[in-house]
Amino acid sequence: MAYAPEIASAMLQRQQAGAIIAARSQIVEGAVSMVQMALDDLSNRGIVELDEERKAAMVSNLLVVLCADKSTQPIINTGELNQ
């Protein structure tokens, strides 16, 4: 069955949008799992104790890096850790 070009184009866009949403959902799910593993591992090994504010900042930074579709650039903080 042949569709008019406008209908075929709209159907393709809808199919592509569904695929993008499914892929993004899988990326976010994996990223959240990785962040949780990182936080648990740091805590269990006694590497660092993070207060809730620092934990939230770490979660935010990791999610940006893990979910970004472009490579990220590191920023090095040269100030004091406890300000």
Secondary structure as UniProt FT lines:
FT   HELIX           5..44
FT   TURN            45..46
FT   HELIX           52..67
//
